[in-house]
Amino acid sequence: MNKEIIQLAQQLGRLLKEKDLKIATAESCTGGGIAQAITEVSGSSVWFDRGFVTYSNLAKIQMLQVKQESLDEYGAVSEKVAIEMVNGALINSVADIAVSVTGIAGPTGGTELKPVGVVYIAWKKNGTAARCEKHFFLGGRGQIRLQAVSYALNHCLYSDL
């Protein structure tokens, strides 16, 4: 985990603690990288509730209530599934906000419609509508994953908490 990402997690922790909020994560292509960054921060148990690493479709269904129909129609790497993941993280936790990530880190798995580097990141605060963004990150597998973690933390930090 690089220093910049740890600093983002520290800043997010200060903000969440100040606002008395807890966060949960729902991760696929980042493999728990957001949760890892958060838990690098001493005292994060005050503001981090839990993380779901749902790499398989079955895990997404069982742990986050992602609908099989959504996976069949849109695929695991889609706005629809990212939103269902973030909703599921809130439903299955005591967090006030959640972030979800699903994408293709590569080097395999990409298609013409969903190339390596495509990542959907969704955020939601209880009582508000989920928001989702589609990104195209460049580089190798590790670089794509780090960019997704960094972007997710940044967006949580600078969004309307």
Helices and strands as residue ranges (DSSP letters): H 3-18, E 23-27, H 33-39, G 44-46, E 48-53, H 57-64, H 68-74, H 79-91, E 97-103, E 118-125, E 131-136, H 141-158
